[in-house]
Each structure stands twice: as C-alpha cells, then as structure tokens.
Amino acid sequence: MSMTEEKKKKSRFRSRLTFLLLTLAVILGVVGYTYRTDIEMHIVHLKPQPVRQVELGKMGLQLQRFNTPEITSYDVDKILSFVIRDDRFYIALRSQDGDSTAVQAYQRKEGSLFPLRSFGKKGTCTIPEKMVLSVDLAGNGDIVYVKKGIHTLRDGNDIISLKGNTTATRVAFLPGYEQAYLYGNDNFTLADYRDGAFEKNHPAFLHNRAKPFAGGLTQVRITGDGTIYGGGRIKPNGLNMVEAFNSKGKALRSFGSPIQTDKDSIYNLIDMAVLDHYLVVIDGFTLKFWTREGQYLGNLNSSRVLGDNLNCAKLAPIDGNTLGILAFVRNAQTKLVEIRIFALTFPR
C-alpha cells in the first residue's frame, strides 16, 4: 500500500471519528438540556393513573386523573379560565396581589400533562396587567383577555379594542373565530374579530337581562354547529337555567327546572360545558348531566366521585366525547389551592 493511500485512509477514519463524536455530543447536549429543563419545570414522568368506572344512572363513565406538575392558586376565584384546544390545556391564574395573570400551557401525553415549552417562557405566558377578568384563545392561539376593553396578544404586541366602550367580562367565539359574543355585566353583544381587533360591536338577543335571564346571564358556550348555550338566573337571586338557541337567537330547549325541589334544578351555576351529545354543569358541589335533547340524566357529588375532598371549579371539552374537569382542594398547611385535572369519558 502506497503512503498516499494510507494517508487517505487515516484521513477518512479521522473524519468519521470526528463526525461520530460531534453527533454523540449533540445527542448528549439535547438529553442534558431536556433533563435540566425537566428539573427546572418540575416535570416528573409517571405511569398513567388508573381509569375508574363511574356510574351515572344506567350509564357507565370512565374517569382518569392526569399526572401534572404542581399547579396551585392563592384562591379559587383567581382561577380565571380553563381552555382545552387540540390536546393542549391552558389554565389562567391571577397572582395573589392581582398585578398579573399567568397563563400556563400543558400538552397531554400518555396520561400526563407536561408544560408546553414552545408557549411563552417554558410553558407560561405572563400578562402584566392588574385584575384581568378572563382569558381565552383565538383560533390561531393568540391570547385574548378582558381588562378595560378586549386585548389580543400577538407577536409581542397588545392589540386593544373597545376600550371604554364595553363593560363585558368574557368572550365567547363563534365557529371560525371571525365573530364573538362579549358578555357579563348585563352585556351580550356581537363583535367582528379581524387581525386581533374586535369591531362593529352591537347588542344581541340576550343583551341587558333579556328573557329568560332576567336575573343575569353568566355563562355562554357555543358549539361547532353554531348552537348557543346561555346560562344564568331566571330572576334576581333566583334559580339558574340553561337555554339553547340557534344562531339567530331562537330558543330551542331549556335545561334546569324552575322549581327548587326538583332534582334537575340549578341552584348555583358555577360553570358548564357542552359535548357532542351531553350538557354538564357544576351546581355548587355537584355535577349535573343532561342529553343535548334536554333529558336529565342525574348528578354526581364532586368530592365523592373525584376523591380527596376535591370540588369542581371549571369544565372544558377535551373532545366531543370527553370532558375535562379542573378540580381543587385547599391545602390546610400551605393555605394554597391545589389544582387537579381529570378526564371524564362518556360511552360512545
């Protein structure tokens, strides 16, 4: 073998060795970064929690608690929003002093929720505004929040709409995210939504305590087919009900009896969610269930079903057949409100 060929072989060997060492260094760097980030973000990889069977009348449901990092709030009323979109879970928590709101994002994987690293700073986006009232997401994932007008956070900019022109406290987007109902404080107005701005805001059919919500409209949910579900009090300090309307505001059906002693009456409407075939509401410490056709199915005591003295605070659909439940319990030692997330799946 000539000296030239031997040098070429040695050169090729050194090149391959260098490439392998660089590849190994990159792999170790990625693993090290991921491991370090997991430690910083308190991520623990655990086996999925067991699925439990829950009986609702003659119907069997499946309940599973997600493994999560520690999620706490200073009080229940500081849990502003719970939104689930494409297997990503968003929780908005107001700070103890009310000077800011943290929007935490999680992605679901194998029975656990992990911080969504691509969202904000390692899974958390902070809104540096005092006393934010509610938080939602636009169709493209922009954060939309209410505070003296309606704000959209986009590419580092805060787009403010209707400042001084609305006292609404919440936003309910219509399918397509090109329009939204703004509600709360006796408002129920319809606005166009373009390029992060809310425009052409005008009163709609449930504005200013219109019937059947003479006691105030507090909840609005809109399904993919455009059906509008409103929830609120029938009269001041009275019972609650939920009414379904078509896109033109025509009443379709009611949920919740106006008679207090009836099992399907709604005394304290805290939150509600609409799935493909079911309506679920939190009535105080109880979950109540209806079919979307209006048939009452029964109720479940929150702490009895979830265990650990947990009560329900927020509901959101995970998909058309599965309900996401945000539950809480106050830690007697730290005084913090500890948050747990569950999935309740209906039979198909």
C-alpha positions as CSV (number, residue, x, y, z in Angstrom):
1,M,0.0,0.0,0.0
2,S,1.4,3.4,-1.0
3,M,2.0,6.2,1.5
4,T,-0.7,8.3,-0.2
5,E,-3.4,5.7,0.1
6,E,-2.5,5.1,3.8
7,K,-2.8,8.8,4.5
8,K,-6.2,8.9,2.7
9,K,-7.5,6.0,4.9
10,K,-6.3,7.7,8.1
11,S,-7.9,11.0,7.0
12,R,-11.2,9.2,6.3
13,F,-11.0,7.5,9.7
14,R,-10.4,10.8,11.5
15,S,-13.3,12.4,9.6
16,R,-15.7,9.6,10.6
17,L,-14.5,9.6,14.2
18,T,-14.9,13.4,14.3
19,F,-18.4,13.1,12.9
20,L,-19.4,10.4,15.4
21,L,-18.0,12.4,18.3
22,L,-19.9,15.5,17.2
23,T,-23.1,13.5,16.8
24,L,-22.7,12.0,20.2
25,A,-22.0,15.5,21.7
26,V,-25.2,16.8,20.1
27,I,-27.3,13.9,21.4
28,L,-25.8,14.2,24.9
29,G,-26.4,18.0,24.8
30,V,-30.1,17.6,23.8
31,V,-30.6,14.9,26.5
32,G,-28.8,17.1,29.1
33,Y,-30.9,20.2,28.1
34,T,-34.1,18.2,28.2
35,Y,-33.2,16.7,31.6
36,R,-32.2,20.1,33.0
37,T,-35.4,21.7,31.7
38,D,-37.5,18.9,33.2
39,I,-35.9,19.5,36.6
40,E,-36.4,23.3,36.3
41,M,-40.0,22.8,35.2
42,H,-40.7,20.2,37.9
43,I,-41.6,17.5,35.3
44,V,-41.9,14.0,36.6
45,H,-42.5,11.2,34.2
46,L,-45.0,8.9,35.9
47,K,-47.2,5.9,34.9
48,P,-50.7,6.9,33.9
49,Q,-53.3,6.9,36.7
50,P,-55.8,4.1,36.6
51,V,-59.1,4.6,34.8
52,R,-62.0,4.3,37.2
53,Q,-65.6,3.4,36.4
54,V,-68.3,5.9,37.4
55,E,-72.0,5.1,37.3
56,L,-74.5,7.7,36.3
57,G,-77.9,6.1,36.4
58,K,-77.6,3.2,33.9
59,M,-74.7,4.8,32.1
60,G,-71.1,3.9,32.8
61,L,-68.5,6.7,32.5
62,Q,-64.7,6.5,32.7
63,L,-62.7,8.8,35.0
64,Q,-59.0,9.3,34.9
65,R,-56.8,11.9,36.8
66,F,-53.9,13.3,34.8
67,N,-50.4,13.4,36.3
68,T,-49.3,17.1,36.4
69,P,-46.6,19.2,37.8
70,E,-47.6,21.1,40.9
71,I,-50.3,23.6,40.0
72,T,-51.5,26.0,42.7
73,S,-53.5,29.2,43.1
74,Y,-54.0,31.5,46.1
75,D,-57.8,31.3,45.9
76,V,-60.5,29.6,43.8
77,D,-61.7,32.9,42.3
78,K,-58.1,33.5,41.0
79,I,-58.6,30.6,38.6
80,L,-59.8,32.7,35.7
81,S,-60.0,30.3,32.8
82,F,-59.6,26.7,31.7
83,V,-59.4,26.1,27.9
84,I,-58.6,22.9,26.0
85,R,-57.6,23.0,22.4
86,D,-56.0,20.2,20.3
87,D,-54.9,18.3,23.4
88,R,-53.3,21.4,24.9
89,F,-54.6,22.6,28.3
90,Y,-54.5,26.3,29.2
91,I,-55.0,27.5,32.8
92,A,-55.1,31.2,33.6
93,L,-54.2,32.1,37.2
94,R,-54.3,35.6,38.7
95,S,-51.4,36.4,41.1
96,Q,-52.0,36.9,44.8
97,D,-51.7,40.7,44.6
98,G,-53.8,40.8,41.3
99,D,-51.0,42.6,39.5
100,S,-50.5,39.9,36.8
101,T,-52.0,36.8,35.4
102,A,-50.1,33.6,34.4
103,V,-51.4,31.6,31.5
104,Q,-49.9,28.1,31.8
105,A,-50.0,25.7,28.9
106,Y,-49.7,21.9,29.0
107,Q,-49.6,19.2,26.4
108,R,-51.1,15.8,27.0
109,K,-49.0,12.6,26.6
110,E,-49.7,9.1,28.0
111,G,-51.9,10.2,30.8
112,S,-49.8,13.1,31.9
113,L,-49.8,16.9,31.3
114,F,-46.4,18.4,30.5
115,P,-45.6,22.1,30.3
116,L,-45.7,23.2,26.6
117,R,-42.2,24.5,26.2
118,S,-43.0,26.4,23.0
119,F,-45.6,28.5,24.8
120,G,-44.3,31.7,26.4
121,K,-41.4,31.1,28.7
122,K,-41.1,27.4,29.3
123,G,-44.9,26.9,29.2
124,T,-46.1,30.1,30.9
125,C,-47.1,33.4,29.4
126,T,-47.5,36.3,31.9
127,I,-50.0,39.1,31.3
128,P,-48.6,42.1,33.3
129,E,-52.0,43.7,33.9
130,K,-53.8,44.3,37.1
131,M,-57.1,42.5,37.7
132,V,-57.5,40.7,34.4
133,L,-61.1,39.4,34.3
134,S,-60.9,36.4,31.9
135,V,-58.7,34.8,29.4
136,D,-59.5,32.9,26.1
137,L,-57.7,31.8,23.0
138,A,-58.3,33.0,19.4
139,G,-58.4,30.5,16.6
140,N,-54.7,30.9,15.9
141,G,-53.7,30.5,19.5
142,D,-53.4,34.2,20.3
143,I,-54.2,35.0,23.9
144,V,-57.4,37.1,24.3
145,Y,-58.1,38.7,27.7
146,V,-60.5,41.2,29.2
147,K,-59.4,44.3,31.1
148,K,-60.9,47.7,30.4
149,G,-61.7,46.6,26.8
150,I,-60.7,43.4,25.0
151,H,-57.0,42.7,24.4
152,T,-55.2,40.3,21.9
153,L,-51.6,39.4,22.5
154,R,-49.9,38.9,19.1
155,D,-46.2,38.8,18.3
156,G,-45.3,40.7,21.4
157,N,-48.0,43.4,20.7
158,D,-51.1,44.2,22.8
159,I,-54.0,45.0,20.5
160,I,-56.7,46.8,22.5
161,S,-60.3,47.0,21.3
162,L,-63.4,48.7,22.7
163,K,-61.6,50.4,25.5
164,G,-64.2,52.5,27.3
165,N,-66.9,51.1,25.1
166,T,-67.8,47.8,26.8
167,T,-68.1,46.5,30.4
168,A,-68.2,42.9,29.2
169,T,-66.1,40.5,31.3
170,R,-65.9,37.4,29.0
171,V,-65.5,36.4,25.3
172,A,-67.3,33.5,23.5
173,F,-66.0,33.0,20.0
174,L,-68.3,31.7,17.3
175,P,-67.1,28.8,15.0
176,G,-64.4,30.2,12.6
177,Y,-63.3,32.8,15.2
178,E,-64.4,35.7,13.0
179,Q,-67.0,36.8,15.4
180,A,-67.5,36.7,19.2
181,Y,-70.2,37.4,21.8
182,L,-69.0,39.7,24.6
183,Y,-70.9,39.1,27.8
184,G,-71.0,39.7,31.5
185,N,-72.3,42.8,33.5
186,D,-75.6,42.5,31.6
187,N,-73.8,42.7,28.3
188,F,-74.5,40.3,25.4
189,T,-73.1,41.9,22.3
190,L,-71.8,40.6,19.0
191,A,-68.5,41.8,17.5
192,D,-66.5,41.1,14.4
193,Y,-62.9,39.8,15.1
194,R,-60.3,40.7,12.5
195,D,-56.5,40.9,12.8
196,G,-56.7,40.7,16.6
197,A,-59.2,43.6,16.9
198,F,-62.9,43.5,17.9
199,E,-65.0,45.8,15.7
200,K,-68.7,46.6,15.0
201,N,-69.8,45.7,18.5
202,H,-73.6,45.8,18.8
203,P,-76.3,44.4,21.2
204,A,-77.5,40.9,20.5
205,F,-80.6,38.9,21.6
206,L,-79.7,38.3,25.3
207,H,-78.4,41.8,26.0
208,N,-79.4,43.7,29.1
209,R,-81.1,40.8,31.0
210,A,-83.4,39.8,28.2
211,K,-85.6,36.8,28.9
212,P,-85.2,34.1,30.1
213,F,-82.2,35.5,32.1
214,A,-83.9,38.4,34.0
215,G,-81.5,37.7,36.9
216,G,-78.4,37.9,34.7
217,L,-76.5,35.9,32.1
218,T,-73.3,34.4,33.5
219,Q,-72.3,31.6,31.1
220,V,-72.1,31.3,27.3
221,R,-70.9,28.3,25.3
222,I,-71.1,27.9,21.5
223,T,-70.8,24.5,19.8
224,G,-69.3,23.7,16.4
225,D,-72.7,23.8,14.7
226,G,-73.3,27.3,16.0
227,T,-75.8,26.4,18.7
228,I,-75.6,28.9,21.6
229,Y,-76.0,27.8,25.2
230,G,-76.6,30.5,27.7
231,G,-76.7,30.0,31.4
232,G,-77.9,32.4,34.2
233,R,-80.6,33.3,36.7
234,I,-84.2,33.2,35.8
235,K,-84.8,36.1,38.1
236,P,-82.6,38.1,40.6
237,N,-81.4,35.9,43.4
238,G,-83.4,33.0,41.8
239,L,-82.6,29.6,40.4
240,N,-80.5,29.2,37.3
241,M,-81.3,27.6,34.0
242,V,-79.5,26.9,30.7
243,E,-81.2,27.6,27.4
244,A,-80.1,26.5,23.9
245,F,-80.6,28.9,21.0
246,N,-80.0,28.6,17.3
247,S,-77.6,31.1,15.5
248,K,-80.5,33.6,15.0
249,G,-81.4,33.6,18.7
250,K,-84.5,31.3,18.5
251,A,-84.9,29.3,21.7
252,L,-84.6,25.6,21.1
253,R,-84.8,23.9,24.6
254,S,-84.3,24.5,28.3
255,F,-82.2,22.7,30.9
256,G,-82.9,23.0,34.6
257,S,-86.3,23.1,36.4
258,P,-87.6,26.5,37.8
259,I,-88.9,24.5,40.9
260,Q,-86.2,24.4,43.6
261,T,-87.2,21.0,45.0
262,D,-86.9,19.3,41.6
263,K,-83.7,17.2,41.2
264,D,-82.8,18.9,37.9
265,S,-83.0,22.5,39.3
266,I,-79.8,24.5,39.2
267,Y,-79.2,26.5,42.4
268,N,-75.6,27.7,42.0
269,L,-74.3,27.6,38.4
270,I,-70.5,27.8,38.6
271,D,-69.5,26.5,35.1
272,M,-70.8,24.4,32.2
273,A,-69.6,22.5,29.1
274,V,-71.3,21.2,26.0
275,L,-70.1,17.9,24.4
276,D,-71.4,16.3,21.2
277,H,-74.3,14.7,23.0
278,Y,-74.3,16.0,26.6
279,L,-74.5,19.1,28.7
280,V,-72.7,19.2,32.0
281,V,-73.0,21.9,34.7
282,I,-71.3,22.5,38.0
283,D,-74.1,23.2,40.5
284,G,-72.3,24.1,43.7
285,F,-70.6,20.9,44.8
286,T,-72.5,18.7,42.3
287,L,-72.1,17.8,38.6
288,K,-75.4,17.6,36.8
289,F,-75.9,16.0,33.4
290,W,-78.4,16.3,30.5
291,T,-78.5,15.0,27.0
292,R,-78.4,17.8,24.4
293,E,-82.1,16.9,23.7
294,G,-83.0,18.0,27.2
295,Q,-83.3,14.7,29.1
296,Y,-81.9,15.0,32.7
297,L,-79.6,12.1,33.4
298,G,-78.7,12.6,37.1
299,N,-76.0,14.1,39.2
300,L,-72.7,13.2,40.9
301,N,-71.2,14.6,44.1
302,S,-67.9,16.1,43.1
303,S,-65.8,15.1,46.1
304,R,-67.4,11.7,46.3
305,V,-66.5,11.0,42.6
306,L,-63.1,12.7,42.5
307,G,-62.0,11.8,46.0
308,D,-59.5,13.7,48.2
309,N,-62.2,16.3,49.1
310,L,-61.9,17.8,45.6
311,N,-64.5,20.1,44.2
312,C,-65.1,21.1,40.6
313,A,-64.2,24.7,39.5
314,K,-64.0,24.6,35.7
315,L,-65.2,22.4,32.8
316,A,-64.0,22.2,29.2
317,P,-64.4,19.6,26.4
318,I,-61.3,17.6,25.6
319,D,-63.1,16.2,22.6
320,G,-66.7,15.6,21.6
321,N,-67.0,12.7,24.0
322,T,-64.6,13.6,26.8
323,L,-65.0,16.3,29.5
324,G,-62.0,18.0,31.1
325,I,-62.5,18.8,34.8
326,L,-60.4,21.3,36.8
327,A,-60.9,20.4,40.4
328,F,-59.4,22.0,43.6
329,V,-58.8,21.4,47.3
330,R,-57.2,23.8,49.8
331,N,-54.1,22.6,51.5
332,A,-54.6,23.0,55.2
333,Q,-50.9,23.6,55.8
334,T,-49.8,25.9,53.0
335,K,-53.3,27.5,52.6
336,L,-52.8,27.3,48.8
337,V,-55.5,25.9,46.5
338,E,-54.1,22.8,44.8
339,I,-55.4,22.0,41.3
340,R,-56.0,18.6,39.8
341,I,-57.1,17.8,36.2
342,F,-59.4,14.9,35.2
343,A,-60.9,13.4,32.1
344,L,-64.4,12.1,32.2
345,T,-65.3,10.0,29.2
346,F,-68.9,9.1,28.1
347,P,-69.8,5.9,26.3
348,R,-69.9,6.2,22.5
